[in-house]
């Protein structure tokens, strides 16, 4: 959760703590917090509730942590140190979704549909925080196949980008339902799970040739 900061518990609980008991239950918590495991990470005693104390401790932990996009050298034995960091960027880090390494580049999707692409070996910026034209939160991680990269937004937009040193959008479609889960690719089929459906997209089989 690169650079993620939590608001005060009193602010977060407004409109979320529906029964007014001063705790956030799993049923009350926003779905993205459940989907991405954030609820379980904050609920340290695993009683099914987030308390003010647990929330405050999690916020303090995040404030102490470093963040950014890191590339590490192959480690030796013992504890990793700053000597193992090959390169690092703070700008462009995603809050939830994982970065994608594909064909020598690292792609990162930030909320708002902002995409950053780095040379994986050197860390050089190829493009930074360029817009996909599909707003919303990005919980799902990008996936790639056959030279194409797929980005899915929390608002249900799926954007297809050509892998390369510049941002080239090839297609953009909306499934009209939130997408929080990372798409999966098997064979020639792309699987997408929205709030209430499982979608499968595949290239049409070629027509049989005439004799």
VENCORFEN-V598173 format. One record per backbone hydrogen bond with DSSP energy under -0.5 kcal/mol. NH is the residue of the N-H (numbers start at 1). CO is the residue of the C=O. If there is no record, write none. Layout:
nh=NH co=CO
nh=NH co=CO
This chain:
nh=2 co=94
nh=4 co=1
nh=11 co=8
nh=12 co=8
nh=13 co=9
nh=14 co=10
nh=14 co=11
nh=16 co=13
nh=17 co=13
nh=18 co=16
nh=20 co=17
nh=24 co=50
nh=25 co=23
nh=26 co=48
nh=29 co=25
nh=33 co=30
nh=34 co=30
nh=34 co=31
nh=35 co=31
nh=36 co=32
nh=37 co=34
nh=38 co=33
nh=39 co=33
nh=41 co=37
nh=42 co=38
nh=43 co=39
nh=44 co=42
nh=46 co=43
nh=50 co=24
nh=51 co=49
nh=55 co=51
nh=56 co=52
nh=57 co=53
nh=58 co=54
nh=59 co=55
nh=60 co=56
nh=61 co=57
nh=62 co=58
nh=63 co=59
nh=64 co=60
nh=65 co=61
nh=69 co=89
nh=70 co=68
nh=71 co=87
nh=73 co=84
nh=84 co=81
nh=85 co=82
nh=86 co=71
nh=86 co=84
nh=87 co=71
nh=89 co=69
nh=93 co=90
nh=97 co=138
nh=100 co=107
nh=102 co=100
nh=102 co=105
nh=105 co=102
nh=106 co=118
nh=107 co=100
nh=108 co=116
nh=110 co=108
nh=110 co=114
nh=112 co=136
nh=113 co=110
nh=113 co=136
nh=114 co=110
nh=115 co=113
nh=115 co=130
nh=116 co=108
nh=117 co=127
nh=118 co=106
nh=119 co=124
nh=120 co=104
nh=120 co=118
nh=123 co=119
nh=126 co=117
nh=127 co=117
nh=130 co=115
nh=132 co=113
nh=139 co=137
nh=142 co=98
nh=143 co=150
nh=145 co=148
nh=148 co=145
nh=149 co=161
nh=150 co=143
nh=151 co=149
nh=151 co=159
nh=153 co=157
nh=154 co=137
nh=156 co=153
nh=158 co=173
nh=159 co=151
nh=159 co=157
nh=160 co=171
nh=161 co=149
nh=161 co=159
nh=162 co=168
nh=163 co=147
nh=168 co=162
nh=168 co=166
nh=169 co=167
nh=170 co=160
nh=171 co=160
nh=173 co=158
nh=175 co=156
nh=179 co=153
nh=181 co=193
nh=184 co=191
nh=186 co=189
nh=189 co=186
nh=190 co=201
nh=191 co=184
nh=191 co=189
nh=192 co=199
nh=194 co=192
nh=194 co=197
nh=195 co=178
nh=199 co=192
nh=199 co=197
nh=201 co=190
nh=203 co=188
